[in-house]
């Protein structure tokens, strides 16, 4: 039976017609069979798989929430363009990400640790509670019990100045529009690495600007639809004792090296 107030089927047919694309071409672009597309458009698929929900949402640049709950055919062309331009919950990170959590015996949220060896599995099972529960889970007394936290390890030098092999404790970012040079872990759909960057939301481009704290890495602009999750930096655990001078001393040394190189060029 069709869920009450669900416009999924009619919206897909409406948006495809609006883009003037036939079923065969759309099925090819979405990498699904034409028969499966027909089933979606005719309402035969009563419980669309999460993978299909995301595919259609990515293609039409409209949130799953709007595709299911809003009769898009009743909206003005201006409103539709506003949705496609980014004025939709899709690009804010909330109400679409299916966040799986693990709880303790008192139904309190645990902090889930995602070790390096679990990266690939996390990409596939981040919305699967049964998978999340297989990962190490724990609690820390100083963290709020009203927020969701995860812990990620660092590796390599892409996360400097935080030392390699540190453990970064993060808070789930529900609304990406509030991110403004906010340090955190960014998880992308098509990358196996967890990126530690300063994150800024760019409304005009429906994208996130990722700025590395390590100057050796260039900035990236990522379309919001390619982002799975953003976790805001809260604190980190490390067994490395900072050397005297730390990062400032490193910068001074670098400047001195540049001065030597410039003097050599002049000579």
C-alpha angles and dihedrals in degrees: 000000000000112000113250114265092006114146095175098118098041092045093053092051091045094050093046091052090046090056090046093232124139125231095254094055094044092049089052092050092049092043093234132118120268090237089057091051091050090051090054094047095047095047095247089125101072097173108034114205116251090244091059093045090056094045094055092042092051093048098048093036091229126119123259088236091058094042090056104034107031126070096226093187088069094056124094120250088248092056092048090052090049090054091049091046092059108274091124135096088245093082095042095067097236134107092016107060110086100218116197117205136185121223135197127235090280091053093251118144116258126216106247119216115211107199122203093255090057096055097101092045091049092056089057100036106034090117094043112097092197090057094046089052090058090062122083110278129189145149135241118203097219096058125092117261090213096066136066119241137188132183123219130185123232124228134178123006099290091097098052136168082044104076122248116266092028121137115235117206111207141184122225113256108219099173114044093185088076093058111112115165086326115166115230152116116288119198116199129197098235102036129080094206127085108230121217106204144141103259127210125179115227108201097189092056098034085232145116122239110218114202118187120222086214107077090211089074121072123229119264132208111208126188109242091235089065093058121092100184143348120209118192118225113254105163142317140228121220139163092209116107109216113248119237110281092011117190094352091059090049090054092049091051091050092050091050090051090051090051090053091050092049091049089050091052092050091052 
